[in-house]
């Protein structure tokens, strides 16, 4: 055996298939792309979400509701949480700065006081908003509430 007599075994090496090189090749004319339509043309890219003409998912699913982009988001704080914070910090005055210091809210967040829980000592609270029942409960316990 000499180097110049070496050959690959029969059937292991195939010629590359050349698309669109005449009718005799069996893949000339349209080069396997069919006739007309987007996919037969050069530069075709399928659009994102395209499902072959079937109604796309984002159009089949029902839309509902309304999102108000100007909505003001509040961090809810219940009365029992206010009492816990006052006990922890040993104070009767709860302001936004107090809540930030206690780590309950961030300095940019707005606070709304809600009426869940019991309040049993007078607290002076200042917040961005409060429910009617929460106001009544705080005033009934002998405290005051200031809306910022």
C-alpha positions in Angstrom: 0.0 0.0 0.0 1.3 3.4 -1.0 0.0 6.9 -0.3 -1.0 7.5 -3.9 -3.2 4.4 -4.0 -5.3 5.3 -1.0 -9.0 5.9 -1.7 -12.0 6.4 0.7 -14.3 3.4 1.0 -17.1 3.2 -1.6 -20.2 5.3 -0.7 -18.6 7.2 2.1 -17.9 10.4 0.1 -20.7 12.2 -1.6 -20.5 15.3 -3.8 -22.1 18.4 -2.3 -25.7 19.0 -3.6 -25.8 22.1 -5.8 -29.3 23.7 -5.8 -30.6 25.5 -8.8 -28.1 24.3 -11.3 -30.3 23.3 -14.2 -33.3 21.0 -14.8 -31.1 17.9 -15.1 -30.1 18.2 -11.5 -33.6 17.6 -10.4 -33.6 20.8 -8.4 -33.3 23.6 -11.0 -35.9 26.2 -12.0 -37.4 27.1 -8.6 -34.6 25.4 -6.6 -36.9 23.7 -4.2 -38.7 27.0 -3.2 -42.0 26.3 -5.0 -43.9 28.9 -7.0 -44.5 32.5 -6.0 -45.2 33.8 -2.5 -43.0 35.3 0.1 -41.0 32.2 0.9 -39.9 31.8 -2.7 -38.3 35.3 -2.8 -34.9 36.3 -1.6 -34.7 38.3 1.6 -37.7 36.6 3.1 -37.9 36.6 6.9 -40.9 35.2 8.8 -42.4 37.9 11.1 -42.2 37.3 14.8 -45.4 35.6 16.0 -46.4 34.5 12.5 -48.3 31.2 12.5 -48.6 30.5 8.8 -51.8 32.6 8.4 -53.5 31.1 11.4 -54.9 33.7 13.7 -51.9 34.5 15.9 -51.9 33.8 19.7 -51.8 37.5 20.7 -54.9 38.1 18.7 -56.8 34.9 19.8 -56.5 35.7 23.5 -59.2 38.0 24.8 -58.2 41.5 26.0 -59.9 43.0 28.9 -59.6 45.6 31.6 -57.9 49.0 31.7 -54.5 50.0 33.1 -54.4 53.5 34.5 -50.8 54.7 34.0 -51.4 57.8 36.2 -52.4 55.7 39.2 -50.8 56.5 42.5 -49.5 53.4 44.3 -49.7 53.3 48.1 -48.0 51.1 50.6 -50.8 49.8 52.9 -50.2 50.0 56.6 -52.7 48.5 59.1 -53.4 49.9 62.6 -51.8 46.9 64.3 -48.6 47.4 62.3 -48.6 51.1 63.4 -48.8 50.0 67.1 -45.9 47.5 66.6 -43.7 50.2 65.0 -44.6 52.7 67.8 -43.7 50.1 70.4 -40.5 49.1 68.6 -39.3 52.8 68.3 -40.8 53.8 71.7 -42.6 56.8 70.2 -46.1 58.2 69.9 -45.5 60.1 66.7 -45.3 58.3 63.4 -44.3 60.2 60.4 -43.0 59.2 57.0 -39.4 59.7 58.2 -40.1 57.4 61.2 -41.4 54.7 58.8 -38.3 55.1 56.6 -36.1 54.8 59.6 -37.9 51.7 60.8 -37.4 50.2 57.3 -41.1 49.8 56.6 -41.0 51.9 53.4 -38.6 53.6 51.1 -38.4 57.4 51.1 -40.2 57.8 47.8 -43.1 55.6 48.6 -46.6 56.8 49.6 -48.4 55.4 52.6 -52.1 54.7 53.2 -53.3 53.8 56.7 -55.9 51.0 56.7 -58.2 49.9 59.6 -57.2 46.3 60.1 -56.3 45.6 63.7 -56.8 47.4 67.1 -55.2 50.6 68.2 -55.1 51.0 72.0 -53.0 54.0 72.6 -53.0 57.6 71.3 -50.7 58.0 68.2 -50.0 61.1 66.2 -49.8 59.7 62.6 -49.0 61.5 59.4 -49.5 59.7 56.1 -50.4 60.3 52.5 -53.8 58.8 52.8 -56.1 56.9 55.2 -59.3 55.1 55.1 -62.3 56.6 56.9 -62.5 53.8 59.4 -58.8 54.1 60.2 -59.2 57.8 60.9 -62.1 57.2 63.2 -60.1 54.4 65.1 -57.1 56.6 65.6 -59.2 59.6 66.8 -61.3 57.3 69.0 -58.0 56.1 70.7 -57.1 59.7 71.4 -54.6 60.3 68.6 -54.5 62.5 65.6 -54.0 61.8 61.9 -52.5 64.3 59.4 -52.9 63.7 55.7 -49.9 65.0 53.7 
